[in-house]
């Protein structure tokens, strides 16, 4: 899993043509800390899919442009195109996130 910490990191991530799943988090968010416990495990399940984290407070313009106001939230890309969004303010379980990825990758 890679942390996206700058706009340049985000732009470089978009250049990759593979499937990518981004988790948007905030440090103050207890549900985000809960999701962090299982986030790295997805890399072992999905070969060929890249996983990223974006702190909504560090890169607020990206989050705003993508209408990410609730965290944790997830976006799946293929190349630079958004394939699916799982965006709301509620806690997501491992099973819910896995189902979202399974249905869209």
N, C-alpha and C positions, 0 to 999 in steps of 0.2 A: 504494500500500500504506500502511496506517495502523497505527501502533503503538498497542496497547491498554495503557495504563499505570495505569489506576485501575479500581476496581469500577464507577464511574459510566460510564466509557468503554465497558466491557463491556455494561452494561445498555442504554446508548444504541444500541450496535451491534445488540443483539437486537431493538430496536424496528423496525428497517428490515426490510421484507418481502422484500427481494431475496435471492438466493443469496449466501452469504458463505462464504469459506474462511479458516480460521484456522490459522496455523502456530505451534505451541508450540515455543519454543526455550529454550536456556540459554546464557549468555555463555561458559561454560567448555567447551561442547560443540563439538568440531571438526567433527562431522557437521552441526551446525546452521550453522556458518560456510560449509560446503560448499553447503548448501541455500540459504543467503542469496544466493549468487552468481546463482541463477536464479529466485528467488522473485518479484522484481519483473517479470520477463518475462511471467508469467501474466496480468498486467493488460492486456497488449497482445493477448493471445490470446482472452480471455473477456470480451466486451462485456456489460455489465450484471451482472457478478459482482464483488463487493467482496472484497478481500484484506486480511487483517490479520495482525499478529504479536503474540504474547503471550510475554513472558519468564516462564518458569515460576518463576524465583526472585523476580521482582518481584511476581507475583500467585499465590502458592502455593495460596491457598484455592480459586481458580477451577480451577487445575490439579488439585488434589486432588478437588474435587467432580466433575470430569469424568474422573477416573481416568487422568490424564496423568502417568505416572511415567517414561516413556521419551521422549527427544527426539532428533531432531525428530519431531513428530507433528502430524497434520492432522485437523481436524473441519470438515465442511460443514454449514451451517445453511441452512434456508429459513425466513425469519422467525425465530422463537425456537425452532424445532424442529430437532433434530439429524437430518440426513438420512443421514450416513455418517461413519465414523471410520477413520482409518489411523494407528493408535496402536501403536507398538512402539519399541524402543530402537535399531533398526538404521538405517544410512544409507539414504536414499532418493535415487534418481537423478531427474533431470528427467523422464525417460520414465515412471518409476513414478508420480510425482506427477501428471503429465499424464493418465495412464491412469485414475488414481483420480478426478480431476476430471471427465474425459470420461464416466466410467461413472455419475456421480452428480449432474451438473448438467444 
